[in-house]
Amino acid sequence: MFQKIGGSEVGRAAKWQGKDENSFLGAVTRALELFDLTQEDNRWKSRRRELDRAREVFADAVLGGREYKSNLKDLEKYFMLFALVAARKMNT
């Protein structure tokens, strides 16, 4: 579920970056909240390190990609791949 919802918020942040500050900050806030809520969910316990890294790279992209050279457009593509896999699993 995070792959779909979190990826959507990353996509929204990418869409609004540099265009509408309120919409951008809203999407960033929701994405960070979803990272945190997912971390707290014991079903994701074995993947917490992965989630930590994804959150860290997302935050880096929001802040200009200084640490990892990340950007929101690339992260949107990354999360979209997971969303597609998750959708396939739900349909089978």
N, C-alpha and C positions, 0 to 999 in steps of 0.2 A: 504494500500500500504506500509506503514512504516513497518508493521509486516514482509512482505516479504523481502523488500530491507534491512532494518535495521538488520533483523535477518541474512541475508546473510553476511553482513559485520561483525557481531559478530562472525559468523562461520568462516569467513576468518581469523579474528584476532586469534581465538582459534587455527586454523590450523597452523598459522605461528609463534605463540608465542614460543620463544626459538629456532626457526629454521632459520628464515630469518627476520632480524630486519627491513629492508626496507619494505617488504611486510606486516609485522605485524603493523608497524607504519602507513602505508597507509590505512590499513583496520580500524584501531582505529580512524584515522582522519576522514575517510568517515562516520563511524558509529556516531561519535560525531556530525558531520555536519548534518546528517539525524535526529538525536535527536533534534537539534536546529531548523532545517527547519520545522519539524513537530510541534514543540512548537509554531512557528510563524503562523501556519495555523489555522485559526479560526474554521475549522471543528473539531479540536481536543480540543477546548477551555474547554469543560467539563472534559477532561481527562489530563489536564496539570499537576496536582499533581502526577498522575500516571507516566506520562512521566518523570517528574523531578526525581522521585524515581528510575525509570529504568535507567536513565542516570547516576545517582549517584552510583548505584550498578555496572553498567558497568565500570565506572571509577575506582571504588574500585577493581574490578577484574583485570583490566589492571595494577593497581599499587600493586598487590599482595594479595588482599583480606584481608587487615589488619583490616578494620573497620567492614565489614559484613561477612567475611569469604567466600566471593564470588569467583567464578572462571569462566573463559570463557566457559569451556565445559558445565557446568550446565546452564549458561545463553543461550548458543546455543540451548540446549534442550527446555528451557523455550520459546524462541522466535519461535522455530520450531512449537510448539503447536499452537501458534497464527497464524502462516503462514498457517498451515493446515486448521484451521477454516476459515480464510479469503479466501482461495482457494475454499473451499466448498461453501461459500456464493456466490462467483463469478460464480460458476457452476450451481447454482439453480435459 
